Amino acid sequence: MRNESFLGVFHFGPPGHGASMVGDQVVKLVEKHFQSFCFYNLSLSSKVDDIGHLSVFKFIKIFKLYWVVVFKLFVFRPKVVYFTPALNGFAIYRDFIFLFIFYFYRFLFGAKVICHIHMLPTKLMASDILKKIWTFITSDFTIICLTNSLRESFFVLKNKNVGVLSNCLIFDKSSFVGKSIRKTKCSSTYSSYPYRLIFIGHLMESKGFNRFLSLVPKYPDCQFVILGKTIGANSQRLLNEVIEKYGDRVEYHGFISGVEKLRVLSSCDLYILPSFSEAQPLTIIESLYCGVPILATNVGGIPDMVNQTVGASCSFEKFDEYLPRLLYAGKTSYSESCVKMFNDNYTLEKFEANFVKVFC
């Protein structure tokens, strides 16, 4: 039986970061499982480079969104309200206003309010005032986290109803790829080097891009593959310097997606994610799907995703201990376990089943 009505304020569509990609899938499932619905895009940026930058245009847009959402709540009267609050940066203050709005709406009409958390609650946990406000507003909200370890933070904040809804690998039907992509081997077609190590993501310091580049001189028998867009002049400069110094040992593709992204990933022996902060990276899910083992820093929700059967999660200081060990064991030692973990946890079918439990 389809639910009555749904109102969502969340990220979907451009600029194509993880939260907006998951938001696109939420849109499809809401359209499938609810009788009536309306969506408001919380993204104020049209591209990744612009995220976090303040402007008069953004302030005007967000104040307009406040009024539109308040008006729609009282006219549309949704039974379910869905929101993806920011818990870091300046956006946390913007989104606390939305939380107050939804708190009063729930108080008046008894609606179910779902907060889907896509990030580490770093700033929230660092402020006693923000923690008290959060606890007061959201004590009766449904809080959805990406992993079990992230879930623990919200029990500390005295939220009563905290669940887990993991991300999934989202395919465009027009570019769906099957098992053949997973069988891509590292060969002379791709590289003459024994091993290929890959970094995927925005090329910026917080994602560990500088750390990845620091591995290049240490492993002369490896080719370093980079997928992503440079963020800032410093990252572009560092990339240019490394390419100039090491030549074809550094293979830079820029931003690619879909089949080609998975094909390049499958040609590699190890996915490296030396990030400083993560919740539940979609790139790890993609790597599991492709049967490529992972070496990642043990931050955020990563330890819930990466165990010894699919690679290793550890401090960056221990990468030099684990990286040779993983390469020596070989990609085929981990591929089957990677695919199994993907099938058990991160398929569209799994995501929809868990979505229905939470939302419907």
C-alpha positions, -999 to 999 in steps of 0.1 A, spaced: 0 0 0 14 34 -10 18 61 16 -2 93 14 21 122 11 58 131 12 78 164 13 115 163 10 142 190 13 175 174 3 203 173 -22 196 158 -56 207 165 -92 238 186 -97 266 191 -86 270 153 -86 286 147 -52 277 116 -31 247 130 -13 231 143 -44 236 110 -62 218 92 -34 192 119 -34 184 110 -71 177 75 -60 155 87 -31 134 107 -57 128 76 -78 118 55 -47 95 82 -34 78 84 -68 73 46 -67 60 43 -31 41 75 -23 8 87 -37 17 124 -36 51 141 -31 70 173 -36 108 179 -35 130 209 -28 166 209 -37 189 219 -9 219 223 -32 227 259 -37 257 252 -60 256 241 -96 290 226 -95 313 210 -69 339 239 -70 312 262 -56 302 241 -26 310 260 6 314 294 -10 291 321 3 273 347 -20 244 371 -19 227 349 -45 229 319 -21 215 339 8 185 351 -13 179 316 -25 179 300 9 156 326 25 132 321 -4 134 283 2 125 288 39 92 306 29 83 282 2 88 252 24 67 267 53 39 276 28 40 241 13 39 223 46 7 240 57 -10 237 23 2 202 13 2 187 49 27 158 42 26 128 64 63 122 60 90 150 59 125 141 48 155 163 53 193 159 49 209 184 73 245 196 72 263 191 105 295 208 95 305 242 82 284 273 79 255 252 65 248 238 99 233 271 109 212 273 77 199 238 83 191 243 120 164 268 109 148 240 88 150 217 118 130 243 139 104 246 111 100 208 109 99 206 147 69 230 149 52 213 120 55 179 137 42 194 170 11 208 152 3 179 129 21 148 142 40 141 109 70 117 107 102 137 103 132 118 89 167 133 90 192 115 67 228 122 78 253 120 50 284 133 69 303 131 101 287 153 128 320 170 136 309 206 142 277 194 160 297 172 184 322 200 191 296 225 203 277 220 236 251 246 225 245 230 192 242 196 208 216 209 233 196 225 205 198 193 184 187 171 212 157 194 220 145 197 184 152 161 171 145 139 201 114 125 184 127 126 148 138 95 129 175 97 124 191 77 95 228 72 94 250 55 68 268 30 90 265 15 125 296 33 139 281 67 128 248 56 145 265 55 179 270 93 178 233 100 178 226 77 207 250 99 226 229 129 215 198 111 231 180 105 198 155 77 204 149 64 169 182 59 150 185 36 121 210 27 93 204 31 56 236 24 37 243 39 3 242 18 -28 257 17 -62 235 36 -85 234 27 -122 221 47 -151 201 20 -171 215 33 -203 251 26 -191 245 -5 -170 275 -28 -168 276 -64 -159 301 -90 -147 323 -85 -177 336 -52 -163 347 -70 -131 368 -94 -151 390 -66 -166 426 -75 -159 457 -53 -155 475 -60 -188 497 -42 -213 466 -27 -227 466 -5 -196 501 -5 -182 535 -21 -184 539 -17 -147 533 -47 -124 507 -29 -102 482 -1 -107 470 19 -77 440 42 -81 427 73 -64 391 84 -71 375 116 -59 379 154 -58 416 162 -60 418 181 -27 438 179 5 408 168 27 403 138 5 439 128 10 451 136 -26 484 150 -14 489 119 7 483 97 -24 509 117 -44 534 112 -16 533 75 -23 545 78 -59 583 80 -52 581 52 -26 567 26 -51 586 27 -84 570 -6 -96 535 9 -94 515 31 -118 493 57 -100 460 62 -116 440 94 -108 403 100 -115 387 133 -105 386 170 -108 412 193 -93 398 216 -66 419 247 -62 451 260 -78 473 241 -54 460 207 -63 464 215 -100 500 226 -94 509 195 -74 494 172 -100 513 190 -128 546 187 -109 541 149 -103 531 142 -139 561 162 -152 585 144 -128 573 108 -131 558 107 -166 537 77 -175 539 63 -139 511 88 -132 480 83 -153 455 112 -150 420 108 -165 402 138 -150 365 133 -141 349 103 -157 318 84 -148 296 54 -157 310 24 -176 344 40 -183 350 48 -147 342 12 -136 364 -1 -165 394 19 -154 388 10 -117 386 -27 -127 419 -25 -144 436 -16 -111 450 -38 -84 442 -16 -53 420 14 -46 437 39 -23 416 63 -1 439 82 23 411 107 33 410 128 65 372 126 68 345 103 53 310 90 61 304 62 36 323 68 3 305 57 -28 339 50 -43 345 22 -19 311 7 -29 322 10 -66 355 -7 -58 337 -36 -40 315 -40 -71 345 -42 -93 363 -67 -71 392 -43 -64 406 -45 -28 408 -12 -8 433 4 14 417 34 33 422 55 64 401 43 93 380 75 96 342 79 99 322 49 86 351 34 66 359 7 93 323 -6 88 330 -10 51 366 -22 49 378 -53 68 406 -78 62 386 -98 37 384 -69 13 416 -50 21 425 -28 51 416 4 70 442 19 91 460 52 99 479 67 70 511 62 89 506 24 85 499 25 47 536 16 41 530 -16 62 497 -27 46 502 -16 9 530 -40 0 512 -68 19 480 -63 -1 498 -61 -34 518 -93 -25 486 -112 -17 472 -102 -51 439 -87 -63 424 -122 -69 428 -130 -32 402 -103 -24 380 -101 -55 354 -127 -45 350 -113 -10 347 -77 -24 319 -88 -47 301 -107 -19 303 -77 4 288 -56 -24 260 -81 -31 252 -84 7 251 -47 15 251 -22 -14 227 -32 -42 198 -12 -53 175 -40 -41 190 -38 -6 187 0 -6 150 -1 -16 141 -28 10 157 -7 37 141 25 23 106 10 26 112 -1 62 122 34 72 99 56 51 67 37 45 
